[in-house]
């Protein structure tokens, strides 16, 4: 079962909202649910109209990120993947996280350079080519993986 949670945005001390929108989607770690991530992005993108080509690129990057979590974090399919969408002005941030195993942080490049693309490494290269910023690391509590990419929508 997938769940969607729209989070309230913190109001700064000056009492004005910064216009940010945040939505979290949690899906079972099964490939057939990745389409929900893409659909949520399409709906979320209605908050700020995007060129079709850019939306298609963002869907591709999201599909690669979610597929990595499904494929590597939970080989038996038991687990959940969380996707967090944040639109703050002209900046879209998408974060995909899981609490499974998978990525070898000791032997794989995390942020710098493409290095040699190995089997299964093409997804990260695709995301890096689409995003303005990419951060890949362990989850907040040290378990699982977290992939966050940022795209400026202002041209």
Secondary structure as UniProt FT lines:
FT   STRAND          3..7
FT   TURN            13..14
FT   STRAND          21..28
FT   HELIX           31..33
FT   HELIX           34..44
FT   HELIX           45..47
FT   HELIX           52..68
FT   HELIX           69..73
FT   TURN            75..76
FT   STRAND          80..88
FT   TURN            89..90
FT   STRAND          91..98
FT   TURN            105..107
FT   TURN            119..120
FT   HELIX           122..130
FT   STRAND          133..138
FT   TURN            140..141
FT   STRAND          145..152
//
